[in-house]
Amino acid sequence: MIRVIGVGERYRCDDAVGLVVAERLRASLHRSRIEVMTASGEGSDLMERWRGVDTAIVVDAVASDEEPTGTIHRWDAHEKPLPARIFPQSTHLFSLPQAVELARVLGELPRRLIVYGIVGADFRMGEGLSASVRVAIDEVVRRIESDTQAFVSAGNSDA
């Protein structure tokens, strides 16, 4: 099973990018063993959503003063910890990077956990994505479609 989780808050401008990517992927990923869902980003909820799957792909907005808006990052969570400093401060008990590390300590990471981060510029209350974040959506969707196809073709998942 492959599960794609789009993370975000629809009413915090660029923070909604993970949700938009998930919506786009729902329309394009028609495999029976690939599930697409959304989440707010609360760490314990994320851990529950990736529990029991072979592969999880998480998409979330990140913030960086050093990189242009719309920059796309891809991390394999098994290689090293996620760079917590670029994930926007969360109002949740704990965030995505903290959830990954807790799951690692507990031995509850999926066999494969890929995280895509898209650099946003505007995290104020409101709707609408920055132009460069909107452009990045197409590329992230293509990359995730490619990832899922490769994982399925390699026989490394039950899909």
N, C-alpha and C positions, 0 to 999 in steps of 0.2 A: 504494500500500500504506500502510495505517495500522497502526502498532504501538503497543499500550498496554503499558507496562512498570511493574509493581508492584514497588516496592523495599522491602526490609526484612529484618529478622531475626525469625523466628517466636518465638524464646525471649528476646526483650527487650521484653516487654509492649507499650507503644504503638508501638514501632518496627515491629511487624508490620502496621500499618494498610495499607500499600501492597500487601502480599500478599493481605490480605482483600479489598480493593477489586478486585484482579485476579481473584480467585476468583469474586466476584459478577458481574463483567463477562463472564467466560467463559460464564456461563449466559445472559446477556442479549444479547450481541452475536453475532448469527448471520450476519453478512455474510461472504462468502468472502474479501474483501480486507482484513478487519480481524483482526489477530492479537493475542492477549493472552498475555503471558508474565510471569514473575517474575525478579527478580535480587537479589543480595545488596547491591548498591550500590557495588561496586568500580568505580572510574572507567573503567578500560580495558575492562572487561566491558560497561559501559553504552554506551561508544562503539561497540563491536562490535555490540551489539544494535540500535542505531538506524542503523547504517551501511546505506545502500542503500534506505532507505524514504523516501517523500515526507513523511510526517507521523509524528512520535513524540509520545506523551503519556506522561509519567512521573509516577508517584504515589509520594510518600515522606512520612515523618513529619518534622516540624521541631520545634524547641524554642524557646520564647520566654518570657521572664519578664514581658513586657509585654502579652501577649495571652492571653485565656482558652483553656483546653484545648478542642479541637474547632474552633477557628477555621480556616477554609479559605482558603488563598491560591491564586491562579492567576497564573502568570507566563508570558509569551511570551519565550522565551530569546533571540529575535532583537532584542527591544527594548532590553534592558540585562542586565548580569550578574545572576545570582541572588544574593540576600543570603546569602553564605556563613556569616555569624555565627549564623543560626538553624537550619542543618542540623546535627544532632548530630555530635559528633566521631566520626570513623570510624577503625576499626582498619585500614582498607584503605590502599593506597599513596596513592590520592587519591580524593576524594569527588565527588558529583554536580556541585556548582558548579565544581569544578576541571576535571572532565571536559567540561563545557559550554564553559568558556573555552579549553581545549586544542583541542577540536573546532572552535571558532570560528577560532582562529589557523591551524589546519591546513586550514580550508575544508571541514570534514567534518560540519558541522551539517546535519541534515535541513532541507528547505525550510521546514518548520514544526516547531518543538519547543515543546510546551506542558508546563509542570511544575506539578503540583498538590502543595501542601504542607499537611499537616494538623497543627496544633499538638497535640503530645502532652504528657503530664505525667509519665509513669512510663517510664523507659528502663532500669530494673533488669532483672537476669536473672529470668526467669519468664514465665508465660503469662497472657494475658488483657488486654483493652483497657479503658481508662478509659471510664466511661459516656458522657462527652461525645464521645470519639473514636468510639465505636460509633455514636452518633447521626449524626456527620458522614459516615460511610460512605455512608448512603443518599443524601445530597445530592451527594457527589462522584460517585457512580455515575450519578445523574441528569444531572449536568453533563457528564460524559464521554460519555454516550449522546447528549446534545444536541450536543456538539462534533462527534462522529463523524458524526452525521446531517447537520449543517450542512456539514462538509467534503465529504461525499459528494454532497450536493445541489448544492453550489456548483460541482461538477465540478473542484475543485481537487486531487483525488487520483485515483488510478487505481481506486479502490474502486467 
